[in-house]
Amino acid sequence: MAVEWPEDLPVPATAPGRLRTITGTIAAGVEPNCLLIGGFLLIGGDRALLEPGARVTVTGRVDHTVVSTCQQGTPFVVTRVERA
């Protein structure tokens, strides 16, 4: 079920995020196995492509309902990964 949200209204933390594409260099988080791009915590995705120092383009959605031990970044559930 897709949820549409008017552009002029703030999105509540429980609403699913819009599909986004982010390109950047992956950084290691402070906890083991935690990976970030520009403040987004990468959840899921092909770990063979997602490694610290790799420049990638990821597609996915912000999901504030994700619980993580990483303690940093906005959770971004990855649906696609490509080398950039």
PyMOL Python script that loads the backbone (N, CA, C, O; Angstrom):
from pymol import cmd

cmd.read_pdbstr("""\
ATOM      1  N   MET A   1       0.840  -1.176   0.000  1.00  0.00           N
ATOM      2  CA  MET A   1       0.000   0.000   0.000  1.00  0.00           C
ATOM      3  C   MET A   1       0.885   1.241   0.000  1.00  0.00           C
ATOM      4  O   MET A   1       1.692   1.426   0.912  1.00  0.00           O
ATOM      5  N   ALA A   2       0.746   2.069  -0.988  1.00  0.00           N
ATOM      6  CA  ALA A   2       1.515   3.305  -1.072  1.00  0.00           C
ATOM      7  C   ALA A   2       0.792   4.407  -0.313  1.00  0.00           C
ATOM      8  O   ALA A   2      -0.437   4.480  -0.325  1.00  0.00           O
ATOM      9  N   VAL A   3       1.551   5.248   0.336  1.00  0.00           N
ATOM     10  CA  VAL A   3       0.983   6.368   1.073  1.00  0.00           C
ATOM     11  C   VAL A   3       1.440   7.656   0.417  1.00  0.00           C
ATOM     12  O   VAL A   3       2.640   7.900   0.292  1.00  0.00           O
ATOM     13  N   GLU A   4       0.499   8.479  -0.002  1.00  0.00           N
ATOM     14  CA  GLU A   4       0.814   9.785  -0.583  1.00  0.00           C
ATOM     15  C   GLU A   4       0.736  10.831   0.528  1.00  0.00           C
ATOM     16  O   GLU A   4      -0.135  10.757   1.395  1.00  0.00           O
ATOM     17  N   TRP A   5       1.642  11.796   0.501  1.00  0.00           N
ATOM     18  CA  TRP A   5       1.641  12.835   1.520  1.00  0.00           C
ATOM     19  C   TRP A   5       1.779  14.177   0.820  1.00  0.00           C
ATOM     20  O   TRP A   5       2.727  14.375   0.060  1.00  0.00           O
ATOM     21  N   PRO A   6       0.847  15.115   1.061  1.00  0.00           N
ATOM     22  CA  PRO A   6       0.928  16.417   0.392  1.00  0.00           C
ATOM     23  C   PRO A   6       2.268  17.103   0.660  1.00  0.00           C
ATOM     24  O   PRO A   6       2.813  17.035   1.762  1.00  0.00           O
ATOM     25  N   GLU A   7       2.780  17.760  -0.371  1.00  0.00           N
ATOM     26  CA  GLU A   7       4.100  18.412  -0.294  1.00  0.00           C
ATOM     27  C   GLU A   7       4.192  19.461   0.806  1.00  0.00           C
ATOM     28  O   GLU A   7       5.259  19.639   1.393  1.00  0.00           O
ATOM     29  N   ASP A   8       3.092  20.161   1.101  1.00  0.00           N
ATOM     30  CA  ASP A   8       3.157  21.275   2.045  1.00  0.00           C
ATOM     31  C   ASP A   8       2.940  20.869   3.504  1.00  0.00           C
ATOM     32  O   ASP A   8       2.949  21.728   4.386  1.00  0.00           O
ATOM     33  N   LEU A   9       2.747  19.591   3.769  1.00  0.00           N
ATOM     34  CA  LEU A   9       2.564  19.127   5.143  1.00  0.00           C
ATOM     35  C   LEU A   9       3.821  18.430   5.635  1.00  0.00           C
ATOM     36  O   LEU A   9       4.470  17.722   4.864  1.00  0.00           O
ATOM     37  N   PRO A  10       4.180  18.614   6.901  1.00  0.00           N
ATOM     38  CA  PRO A  10       5.331  17.883   7.435  1.00  0.00           C
ATOM     39  C   PRO A  10       5.034  16.390   7.462  1.00  0.00           C
ATOM     40  O   PRO A  10       3.906  15.983   7.740  1.00  0.00           O
ATOM     41  N   VAL A  11       6.028  15.586   7.178  1.00  0.00           N
ATOM     42  CA  VAL A  11       5.854  14.137   7.174  1.00  0.00           C
ATOM     43  C   VAL A  11       6.088  13.613   8.585  1.00  0.00           C
ATOM     44  O   VAL A  11       7.142  13.869   9.167  1.00  0.00           O
ATOM     45  N   PRO A  12       5.113  12.876   9.151  1.00  0.00           N
ATOM     46  CA  PRO A  12       5.319  12.336  10.489  1.00  0.00           C
ATOM     47  C   PRO A  12       6.412  11.271  10.472  1.00  0.00           C
ATOM     48  O   PRO A  12       6.670  10.652   9.440  1.00  0.00           O
ATOM     49  N   ALA A  13       7.043  11.065  11.607  1.00  0.00           N
ATOM     50  CA  ALA A  13       8.168  10.126  11.704  1.00  0.00           C
ATOM     51  C   ALA A  13       7.778   8.707  11.321  1.00  0.00           C
ATOM     52  O   ALA A  13       8.645   7.926  10.929  1.00  0.00           O
ATOM     53  N   THR A  14       6.503   8.347  11.422  1.00  0.00           N
ATOM     54  CA  THR A  14       6.089   6.983  11.104  1.00  0.00           C
ATOM     55  C   THR A  14       5.688   6.801   9.638  1.00  0.00           C
ATOM     56  O   THR A  14       5.458   5.670   9.209  1.00  0.00           O
ATOM     57  N   ALA A  15       5.599   7.876   8.867  1.00  0.00           N
ATOM     58  CA  ALA A  15       5.238   7.759   7.452  1.00  0.00           C
ATOM     59  C   ALA A  15       6.432   7.234   6.661  1.00  0.00           C
ATOM     60  O   ALA A  15       7.574   7.593   6.948  1.00  0.00           O
ATOM     61  N   PRO A  16       6.173   6.382   5.660  1.00  0.00           N
ATOM     62  CA  PRO A  16       7.284   5.890   4.848  1.00  0.00           C
ATOM     63  C   PRO A  16       7.894   7.034   4.057  1.00  0.00           C
ATOM     64  O   PRO A  16       7.182   7.922   3.590  1.00  0.00           O
ATOM     65  N   GLY A  17       9.200   7.013   3.907  1.00  0.00           N
ATOM     66  CA  GLY A  17       9.874   8.064   3.158  1.00  0.00           C
ATOM     67  C   GLY A  17       9.720   7.869   1.669  1.00  0.00           C
ATOM     68  O   GLY A  17       9.376   6.786   1.194  1.00  0.00           O
ATOM     69  N   ARG A  18       9.980   8.931   0.947  1.00  0.00           N
ATOM     70  CA  ARG A  18       9.966   8.884  -0.509  1.00  0.00           C
ATOM     71  C   ARG A  18      11.179   8.127  -1.004  1.00  0.00           C
ATOM     72  O   ARG A  18      12.214   8.098  -0.338  1.00  0.00           O
ATOM     73  N   LEU A  19      11.058   7.523  -2.153  1.00  0.00           N
ATOM     74  CA  LEU A  19      12.196   6.875  -2.791  1.00  0.00           C
ATOM     75  C   LEU A  19      13.213   7.959  -3.138  1.00  0.00           C
ATOM     76  O   LEU A  19      12.878   8.952  -3.784  1.00  0.00           O
ATOM     77  N   ARG A  20      14.458   7.761  -2.704  1.00  0.00           N
ATOM     78  CA  ARG A  20      15.529   8.745  -2.935  1.00  0.00           C
ATOM     79  C   ARG A  20      16.754   8.038  -3.490  1.00  0.00           C
ATOM     80  O   ARG A  20      16.930   6.833  -3.309  1.00  0.00           O
ATOM     81  N   THR A  21      17.591   8.801  -4.163  1.00  0.00           N
ATOM     82  CA  THR A  21      18.865   8.296  -4.649  1.00  0.00           C
ATOM     83  C   THR A  21      19.963   9.182  -4.076  1.00  0.00           C
ATOM     84  O   THR A  21      19.895  10.408  -4.163  1.00  0.00           O
ATOM     85  N   ILE A  22      20.971   8.551  -3.491  1.00  0.00           N
ATOM     86  CA  ILE A  22      22.085   9.266  -2.858  1.00  0.00           C
ATOM     87  C   ILE A  22      23.381   8.739  -3.459  1.00  0.00           C
ATOM     88  O   ILE A  22      23.566   7.529  -3.583  1.00  0.00           O
ATOM     89  N   THR A  23      24.273   9.645  -3.830  1.00  0.00           N
ATOM     90  CA  THR A  23      25.595   9.261  -4.304  1.00  0.00           C
ATOM     91  C   THR A  23      26.623   9.836  -3.348  1.00  0.00           C
ATOM     92  O   THR A  23      26.546  11.004  -2.967  1.00  0.00           O
ATOM     93  N   GLY A  24      27.585   9.009  -2.961  1.00  0.00           N
ATOM     94  CA  GLY A  24      28.625   9.477  -2.058  1.00  0.00           C
ATOM     95  C   GLY A  24      29.611   8.386  -1.718  1.00  0.00           C
ATOM     96  O   GLY A  24      29.528   7.265  -2.220  1.00  0.00           O
ATOM     97  N   THR A  25      30.543   8.737  -0.856  1.00  0.00           N
ATOM     98  CA  THR A  25      31.558   7.794  -0.405  1.00  0.00           C
ATOM     99  C   THR A  25      31.142   7.237   0.943  1.00  0.00           C
ATOM    100  O   THR A  25      30.791   7.984   1.856  1.00  0.00           O
ATOM    101  N   ILE A  26      31.184   5.931   1.060  1.00  0.00           N
ATOM    102  CA  ILE A  26      30.751   5.259   2.283  1.00  0.00           C
ATOM    103  C   ILE A  26      31.793   5.443   3.383  1.00  0.00           C
ATOM    104  O   ILE A  26      32.995   5.297   3.160  1.00  0.00           O
ATOM    105  N   ALA A  27      31.299   5.765   4.568  1.00  0.00           N
ATOM    106  CA  ALA A  27      32.149   5.888   5.755  1.00  0.00           C
ATOM    107  C   ALA A  27      31.738   4.815   6.760  1.00  0.00           C
ATOM    108  O   ALA A  27      30.567   4.449   6.854  1.00  0.00           O
ATOM    109  N   ALA A  28      32.719   4.322   7.504  1.00  0.00           N
ATOM    110  CA  ALA A  28      32.429   3.362   8.577  1.00  0.00           C
ATOM    111  C   ALA A  28      31.813   4.112   9.751  1.00  0.00           C
ATOM    112  O   ALA A  28      32.216   5.232  10.065  1.00  0.00           O
ATOM    113  N   GLY A  29      30.836   3.487  10.392  1.00  0.00           N
ATOM    114  CA  GLY A  29      30.236   4.073  11.577  1.00  0.00           C
ATOM    115  C   GLY A  29      31.076   3.789  12.804  1.00  0.00           C
ATOM    116  O   GLY A  29      32.116   3.137  12.717  1.00  0.00           O
ATOM    117  N   VAL A  30      30.624   4.278  13.946  1.00  0.00           N
ATOM    118  CA  VAL A  30      31.367   4.078  15.183  1.00  0.00           C
ATOM    119  C   VAL A  30      31.207   2.658  15.725  1.00  0.00           C
ATOM    120  O   VAL A  30      32.035   2.192  16.509  1.00  0.00           O
ATOM    121  N   GLU A  31      30.146   1.975  15.309  1.00  0.00           N
ATOM    122  CA  GLU A  31      29.913   0.593  15.719  1.00  0.00           C
ATOM    123  C   GLU A  31      30.265  -0.339  14.561  1.00  0.00           C
ATOM    124  O   GLU A  31      30.199   0.075  13.404  1.00  0.00           O
ATOM    125  N   PRO A  32      30.637  -1.591  14.847  1.00  0.00           N
ATOM    126  CA  PRO A  32      30.971  -2.548  13.781  1.00  0.00           C
ATOM    127  C   PRO A  32      29.802  -2.760  12.812  1.00  0.00           C
ATOM    128  O   PRO A  32      28.641  -2.795  13.218  1.00  0.00           O
ATOM    129  N   ASN A  33      30.133  -2.901  11.527  1.00  0.00           N
ATOM    130  CA  ASN A  33      29.161  -3.187  10.457  1.00  0.00           C
ATOM    131  C   ASN A  33      28.154  -2.074  10.201  1.00  0.00           C
ATOM    132  O   ASN A  33      27.112  -2.314   9.591  1.00  0.00           O
ATOM    133  N   CYS A  34      28.449  -0.871  10.653  1.00  0.00           N
ATOM    134  CA  CYS A  34      27.576   0.269  10.400  1.00  0.00           C
ATOM    135  C   CYS A  34      28.216   1.134   9.313  1.00  0.00           C
ATOM    136  O   CYS A  34      29.379   1.524   9.414  1.00  0.00           O
ATOM    137  N   LEU A  35      27.428   1.425   8.270  1.00  0.00           N
ATOM    138  CA  LEU A  35      27.927   2.177   7.126  1.00  0.00           C
ATOM    139  C   LEU A  35      27.055   3.394   6.886  1.00  0.00           C
ATOM    140  O   LEU A  35      25.832   3.330   7.004  1.00  0.00           O
ATOM    141  N   LEU A  36      27.703   4.516   6.545  1.00  0.00           N
ATOM    142  CA  LEU A  36      26.981   5.771   6.351  1.00  0.00           C
ATOM    143  C   LEU A  36      27.402   6.474   5.069  1.00  0.00           C
ATOM    144  O   LEU A  36      28.536   6.351   4.606  1.00  0.00           O
ATOM    145  N   ILE A  37      26.454   7.211   4.516  1.00  0.00           N
ATOM    146  CA  ILE A  37      26.748   8.166   3.444  1.00  0.00           C
ATOM    147  C   ILE A  37      26.089   9.474   3.859  1.00  0.00           C
ATOM    148  O   ILE A  37      24.868   9.547   3.991  1.00  0.00           O
ATOM    149  N   GLY A  38      26.890  10.492   4.061  1.00  0.00           N
ATOM    150  CA  GLY A  38      26.371  11.828   4.359  1.00  0.00           C
ATOM    151  C   GLY A  38      25.292  11.887   5.408  1.00  0.00           C
ATOM    152  O   GLY A  38      24.289  12.572   5.208  1.00  0.00           O
ATOM    153  N   GLY A  39      25.453  11.205   6.507  1.00  0.00           N
ATOM    154  CA  GLY A  39      24.480  11.263   7.590  1.00  0.00           C
ATOM    155  C   GLY A  39      23.347  10.250   7.493  1.00  0.00           C
ATOM    156  O   GLY A  39      22.482  10.202   8.367  1.00  0.00           O
ATOM    157  N   PHE A  40      23.345   9.438   6.436  1.00  0.00           N
ATOM    158  CA  PHE A  40      22.344   8.383   6.301  1.00  0.00           C
ATOM    159  C   PHE A  40      22.977   7.045   6.660  1.00  0.00           C
ATOM    160  O   PHE A  40      24.041   6.698   6.147  1.00  0.00           O
ATOM    161  N   LEU A  41      22.326   6.302   7.534  1.00  0.00           N
ATOM    162  CA  LEU A  41      22.765   4.971   7.936  1.00  0.00           C
ATOM    163  C   LEU A  41      22.199   3.969   6.936  1.00  0.00           C
ATOM    164  O   LEU A  41      20.983   3.863   6.783  1.00  0.00           O
ATOM    165  N   LEU A  42      23.073   3.236   6.259  1.00  0.00           N
ATOM    166  CA  LEU A  42      22.643   2.311   5.216  1.00  0.00           C
ATOM    167  C   LEU A  42      22.168   0.998   5.833  1.00  0.00           C
ATOM    168  O   LEU A  42      22.934   0.302   6.500  1.00  0.00           O
ATOM    169  N   ILE A  43      20.902   0.670   5.604  1.00  0.00           N
ATOM    170  CA  ILE A  43      20.292  -0.549   6.114  1.00  0.00           C
ATOM    171  C   ILE A  43      20.044  -1.456   4.914  1.00  0.00           C
ATOM    172  O   ILE A  43      19.368  -1.063   3.964  1.00  0.00           O
ATOM    173  N   GLY A  44      20.590  -2.667   4.957  1.00  0.00           N
ATOM    174  CA  GLY A  44      20.411  -3.598   3.850  1.00  0.00           C
ATOM    175  C   GLY A  44      21.343  -3.267   2.698  1.00  0.00           C
ATOM    176  O   GLY A  44      22.345  -2.574   2.873  1.00  0.00           O
ATOM    177  N   GLY A  45      21.006  -3.767   1.527  1.00  0.00           N
ATOM    178  CA  GLY A  45      21.834  -3.542   0.347  1.00  0.00           C
ATOM    179  C   GLY A  45      22.908  -4.608   0.201  1.00  0.00           C
ATOM    180  O   GLY A  45      23.158  -5.381   1.127  1.00  0.00           O
ATOM    181  N   ASP A  46      23.536  -4.645  -0.957  1.00  0.00           N
ATOM    182  CA  ASP A  46      24.571  -5.620  -1.282  1.00  0.00           C
ATOM    183  C   ASP A  46      25.871  -5.247  -0.574  1.00  0.00           C
ATOM    184  O   ASP A  46      26.557  -4.309  -0.980  1.00  0.00           O
ATOM    185  N   ARG A  47      26.204  -5.981   0.479  1.00  0.00           N
ATOM    186  CA  ARG A  47      27.398  -5.660   1.271  1.00  0.00           C
ATOM    187  C   ARG A  47      28.698  -5.906   0.507  1.00  0.00           C
ATOM    188  O   ARG A  47      29.755  -5.441   0.934  1.00  0.00           O
ATOM    189  N   ALA A  48      28.642  -6.626  -0.608  1.00  0.00           N
ATOM    190  CA  ALA A  48      29.830  -6.783  -1.445  1.00  0.00           C
ATOM    191  C   ALA A  48      30.178  -5.446  -2.110  1.00  0.00           C
ATOM    192  O   ALA A  48      31.342  -5.194  -2.422  1.00  0.00           O
ATOM    193  N   LEU A  49      29.182  -4.598  -2.327  1.00  0.00           N
ATOM    194  CA  LEU A  49      29.402  -3.276  -2.925  1.00  0.00           C
ATOM    195  C   LEU A  49      29.499  -2.169  -1.880  1.00  0.00           C
ATOM    196  O   LEU A  49      30.107  -1.126  -2.122  1.00  0.00           O
ATOM    197  N   LEU A  50      28.896  -2.404  -0.720  1.00  0.00           N
ATOM    198  CA  LEU A  50      28.873  -1.392   0.338  1.00  0.00           C
ATOM    199  C   LEU A  50      30.018  -1.645   1.313  1.00  0.00           C
ATOM    200  O   LEU A  50      29.917  -2.488   2.204  1.00  0.00           O
ATOM    201  N   GLU A  51      31.097  -0.909   1.130  1.00  0.00           N
ATOM    202  CA  GLU A  51      32.242  -1.028   2.025  1.00  0.00           C
ATOM    203  C   GLU A  51      32.860   0.351   2.214  1.00  0.00           C
ATOM    204  O   GLU A  51      32.800   1.182   1.309  1.00  0.00           O
ATOM    205  N   PRO A  52      33.454   0.605   3.378  1.00  0.00           N
ATOM    206  CA  PRO A  52      34.040   1.922   3.631  1.00  0.00           C
ATOM    207  C   PRO A  52      35.019   2.323   2.528  1.00  0.00           C
ATOM    208  O   PRO A  52      35.863   1.535   2.102  1.00  0.00           O
ATOM    209  N   GLY A  53      34.879   3.569   2.080  1.00  0.00           N
ATOM    210  CA  GLY A  53      35.754   4.110   1.046  1.00  0.00           C
ATOM    211  C   GLY A  53      35.214   3.958  -0.362  1.00  0.00           C
ATOM    212  O   GLY A  53      35.695   4.629  -1.275  1.00  0.00           O
ATOM    213  N   ALA A  54      34.228   3.096  -0.567  1.00  0.00           N
ATOM    214  CA  ALA A  54      33.651   2.904  -1.903  1.00  0.00           C
ATOM    215  C   ALA A  54      32.739   4.080  -2.241  1.00  0.00           C
ATOM    216  O   ALA A  54      31.995   4.570  -1.391  1.00  0.00           O
ATOM    217  N   ARG A  55      32.807   4.523  -3.493  1.00  0.00           N
ATOM    218  CA  ARG A  55      31.880   5.562  -3.962  1.00  0.00           C
ATOM    219  C   ARG A  55      30.738   4.845  -4.669  1.00  0.00           C
ATOM    220  O   ARG A  55      30.955   4.114  -5.635  1.00  0.00           O
ATOM    221  N   VAL A  56      29.512   5.062  -4.175  1.00  0.00           N
ATOM    222  CA  VAL A  56      28.350   4.349  -4.690  1.00  0.00           C
ATOM    223  C   VAL A  56      27.158   5.278  -4.865  1.00  0.00           C
ATOM    224  O   VAL A  56      27.126   6.395  -4.349  1.00  0.00           O
ATOM    225  N   THR A  57      26.190   4.781  -5.602  1.00  0.00           N
ATOM    226  CA  THR A  57      24.874   5.407  -5.696  1.00  0.00           C
ATOM    227  C   THR A  57      23.899   4.397  -5.119  1.00  0.00           C
ATOM    228  O   THR A  57      23.823   3.260  -5.584  1.00  0.00           O
ATOM    229  N   VAL A  58      23.151   4.816  -4.105  1.00  0.00           N
ATOM    230  CA  VAL A  58      22.168   3.944  -3.476  1.00  0.00           C
ATOM    231  C   VAL A  58      20.775   4.533  -3.667  1.00  0.00           C
ATOM    232  O   VAL A  58      20.594   5.751  -3.658  1.00  0.00           O
ATOM    233  N   THR A  59      19.812   3.665  -3.836  1.00  0.00           N
ATOM    234  CA  THR A  59      18.410   4.064  -3.925  1.00  0.00           C
ATOM    235  C   THR A  59      17.680   3.378  -2.786  1.00  0.00           C
ATOM    236  O   THR A  59      17.944   2.216  -2.477  1.00  0.00           O
ATOM    237  N   GLY A  60      16.762   4.099  -2.165  1.00  0.00           N
ATOM    238  CA  GLY A  60      16.011   3.535  -1.055  1.00  0.00           C
ATOM    239  C   GLY A  60      15.120   4.573  -0.412  1.00  0.00           C
ATOM    240  O   GLY A  60      14.780   5.589  -1.017  1.00  0.00           O
ATOM    241  N   ARG A  61      14.745   4.297   0.836  1.00  0.00           N
ATOM    242  CA  ARG A  61      13.820   5.173   1.561  1.00  0.00           C
ATOM    243  C   ARG A  61      14.298   5.399   3.000  1.00  0.00           C
ATOM    244  O   ARG A  61      14.852   4.497   3.629  1.00  0.00           O
ATOM    245  N   VAL A  62      14.083   6.584   3.497  1.00  0.00           N
ATOM    246  CA  VAL A  62      14.305   6.873   4.910  1.00  0.00           C
ATOM    247  C   VAL A  62      13.208   6.157   5.685  1.00  0.00           C
ATOM    248  O   VAL A  62      12.038   6.203   5.304  1.00  0.00           O
ATOM    249  N   ASP A  63      13.590   5.495   6.778  1.00  0.00           N
ATOM    250  CA  ASP A  63      12.607   4.798   7.610  1.00  0.00           C
ATOM    251  C   ASP A  63      12.947   5.029   9.078  1.00  0.00           C
ATOM    252  O   ASP A  63      13.835   4.384   9.635  1.00  0.00           O
ATOM    253  N   HIS A  64      12.224   5.959   9.689  1.00  0.00           N
ATOM    254  CA  HIS A  64      12.471   6.322  11.088  1.00  0.00           C
ATOM    255  C   HIS A  64      12.016   5.262  12.078  1.00  0.00           C
ATOM    256  O   HIS A  64      12.275   5.386  13.275  1.00  0.00           O
ATOM    257  N   THR A  65      11.338   4.216  11.596  1.00  0.00           N
ATOM    258  CA  THR A  65      10.882   3.159  12.497  1.00  0.00           C
ATOM    259  C   THR A  65      11.937   2.074  12.700  1.00  0.00           C
ATOM    260  O   THR A  65      11.763   1.199  13.548  1.00  0.00           O
ATOM    261  N   VAL A  66      13.025   2.119  11.935  1.00  0.00           N
ATOM    262  CA  VAL A  66      14.090   1.118  12.058  1.00  0.00           C
ATOM    263  C   VAL A  66      14.844   1.320  13.366  1.00  0.00           C
ATOM    264  O   VAL A  66      15.228   2.438  13.709  1.00  0.00           O
ATOM    265  N   VAL A  67      15.047   0.237  14.080  1.00  0.00           N
ATOM    266  CA  VAL A  67      15.820   0.266  15.316  1.00  0.00           C
ATOM    267  C   VAL A  67      17.202  -0.304  15.000  1.00  0.00           C
ATOM    268  O   VAL A  67      17.314  -1.352  14.364  1.00  0.00           O
ATOM    269  N   SER A  68      18.249   0.386  15.444  1.00  0.00           N
ATOM    270  CA  SER A  68      19.610  -0.020  15.109  1.00  0.00           C
ATOM    271  C   SER A  68      20.531   0.160  16.304  1.00  0.00           C
ATOM    272  O   SER A  68      20.276   0.991  17.176  1.00  0.00           O
ATOM    273  N   THR A  69      21.593  -0.615  16.340  1.00  0.00           N
ATOM    274  CA  THR A  69      22.620  -0.448  17.375  1.00  0.00           C
ATOM    275  C   THR A  69      23.716   0.506  16.919  1.00  0.00           C
ATOM    276  O   THR A  69      24.677   0.741  17.651  1.00  0.00           O
ATOM    277  N   CYS A  70      23.582   1.055  15.725  1.00  0.00           N
ATOM    278  CA  CYS A  70      24.632   1.917  15.166  1.00  0.00           C
ATOM    279  C   CYS A  70      24.740   3.275  15.861  1.00  0.00           C
ATOM    280  O   CYS A  70      25.813   3.880  15.845  1.00  0.00           O
ATOM    281  N   GLN A  71      23.686   3.758  16.454  1.00  0.00           N
ATOM    282  CA  GLN A  71      23.702   4.976  17.256  1.00  0.00           C
ATOM    283  C   GLN A  71      24.038   6.242  16.493  1.00  0.00           C
ATOM    284  O   GLN A  71      24.414   7.248  17.094  1.00  0.00           O
ATOM    285  N   GLN A  72      23.906   6.202  15.163  1.00  0.00           N
ATOM    286  CA  GLN A  72      24.157   7.420  14.392  1.00  0.00           C
ATOM    287  C   GLN A  72      23.498   7.309  13.022  1.00  0.00           C
ATOM    288  O   GLN A  72      23.254   6.210  12.524  1.00  0.00           O
ATOM    289  N   GLY A  73      23.217   8.442  12.430  1.00  0.00           N
ATOM    290  CA  GLY A  73      22.659   8.496  11.088  1.00  0.00           C
ATOM    291  C   GLY A  73      21.159   8.280  11.044  1.00  0.00           C
ATOM    292  O   GLY A  73      20.565   7.693  11.948  1.00  0.00           O
ATOM    293  N   THR A  74      20.565   8.770   9.968  1.00  0.00           N
ATOM    294  CA  THR A  74      19.148   8.569   9.694  1.00  0.00           C
ATOM    295  C   THR A  74      19.005   7.256   8.940  1.00  0.00           C
ATOM    296  O   THR A  74      19.626   7.093   7.890  1.00  0.00           O
ATOM    297  N   PRO A  75      18.206   6.311   9.439  1.00  0.00           N
ATOM    298  CA  PRO A  75      18.083   5.013   8.769  1.00  0.00           C
ATOM    299  C   PRO A  75      17.586   5.152   7.331  1.00  0.00           C
ATOM    300  O   PRO A  75      16.552   5.769   7.074  1.00  0.00           O
ATOM    301  N   PHE A  76      18.341   4.569   6.402  1.00  0.00           N
ATOM    302  CA  PHE A  76      18.018   4.601   4.977  1.00  0.00           C
ATOM    303  C   PHE A  76      18.019   3.167   4.476  1.00  0.00           C
ATOM    304  O   PHE A  76      19.077   2.546   4.367  1.00  0.00           O
ATOM    305  N   VAL A  77      16.828   2.631   4.166  1.00  0.00           N
ATOM    306  CA  VAL A  77      16.692   1.248   3.741  1.00  0.00           C
ATOM    307  C   VAL A  77      17.029   1.184   2.249  1.00  0.00           C
ATOM    308  O   VAL A  77      16.317   1.744   1.415  1.00  0.00           O
ATOM    309  N   VAL A  78      18.111   0.502   1.932  1.00  0.00           N
ATOM    310  CA  VAL A  78      18.654   0.443   0.565  1.00  0.00           C
ATOM    311  C   VAL A  78      17.931  -0.630  -0.240  1.00  0.00           C
ATOM    312  O   VAL A  78      17.806  -1.774   0.198  1.00  0.00           O
ATOM    313  N   THR A  79      17.454  -0.240  -1.434  1.00  0.00           N
ATOM    314  CA  THR A  79      16.822  -1.189  -2.339  1.00  0.00           C
ATOM    315  C   THR A  79      17.672  -1.459  -3.573  1.00  0.00           C
ATOM    316  O   THR A  79      17.456  -2.447  -4.275  1.00  0.00           O
ATOM    317  N   ARG A  80      18.646  -0.577  -3.839  1.00  0.00           N
ATOM    318  CA  ARG A  80      19.521  -0.739  -5.013  1.00  0.00           C
ATOM    319  C   ARG A  80      20.866  -0.086  -4.740  1.00  0.00           C
ATOM    320  O   ARG A  80      20.941   0.970  -4.112  1.00  0.00           O
ATOM    321  N   VAL A  81      21.939  -0.732  -5.225  1.00  0.00           N
ATOM    322  CA  VAL A  81      23.289  -0.196  -5.061  1.00  0.00           C
ATOM    323  C   VAL A  81      24.028  -0.304  -6.400  1.00  0.00           C
ATOM    324  O   VAL A  81      23.941  -1.322  -7.087  1.00  0.00           O
ATOM    325  N   GLU A  82      24.760   0.765  -6.762  1.00  0.00           N
ATOM    326  CA  GLU A  82      25.617   0.755  -7.952  1.00  0.00           C
ATOM    327  C   GLU A  82      26.915   1.461  -7.617  1.00  0.00           C
ATOM    328  O   GLU A  82      26.912   2.413  -6.836  1.00  0.00           O
ATOM    329  N   ARG A  83      28.017   1.021  -8.186  1.00  0.00           N
ATOM    330  CA  ARG A  83      29.278   1.771  -8.065  1.00  0.00           C
ATOM    331  C   ARG A  83      29.107   3.088  -8.798  1.00  0.00           C
ATOM    332  O   ARG A  83      28.507   3.129  -9.872  1.00  0.00           O
ATOM    333  N   ALA A  84      29.625   4.154  -8.230  1.00  0.00           N
ATOM    334  CA  ALA A  84      29.504   5.478  -8.868  1.00  0.00           C
ATOM    335  C   ALA A  84      30.793   5.853  -9.586  1.00  0.00           C
ATOM    336  O   ALA A  84      30.879   6.928 -10.179  1.00  0.00           O
TER     337      ALA A  84
END
""", "prot")
cmd.dss("prot")
cmd.show_as("cartoon", "prot")
cmd.util.cbc("prot")
cmd.orient("prot")
